[in-house]
């Protein structure tokens, strides 16, 4: 899986960035994570334990974060979630 666990990125990689870049990346992470979870819910995918260690984040040169969901054994599929 490309990227690093979100928890690791938030704890180690993000603080190493300059303050102004940290603010921009935090905002991009929040927007991208919200969009990622919305796509999952729109697809009827429910993950009962979406903590930062169950999400990998990849920040390519474009700085548009991409997320991957891990620990899929409890994922449930069904109709779109509210």
Residue pairs with C-beta under 8 A, 6 or more apart in sequence:
1 56
1 68
1 70
2 56
2 58
2 66
2 68
3 9
3 56
3 57
3 58
3 59
3 66
3 68
4 13
4 56
4 57
4 58
5 52
5 53
5 55
5 56
5 57
6 29
6 33
6 52
6 53
6 55
6 56
6 57
6 67
7 51
7 52
7 53
9 57
9 59
10 52
14 22
14 25
14 26
15 22
17 25
24 63
25 59
25 63
28 63
28 64
28 65
29 57
29 65
32 64
32 65
32 66
32 67
33 55
33 65
33 67
36 67
37 50
40 46
40 47
40 69
41 80
41 81
42 80
42 81
43 80
44 77
44 78
44 79
44 80
44 81
45 75
45 76
45 77
46 75
46 76
46 77
46 78
46 81
47 54
47 69
47 71
47 72
47 74
47 75
48 74
48 76
49 71
49 74
50 69
53 70
54 69
54 70
54 71
55 67
55 68
55 69
55 70
56 67
56 68
56 70
57 65
57 66
57 67
57 68
58 65
58 66
58 67
58 68
59 65
59 66
60 66
69 75
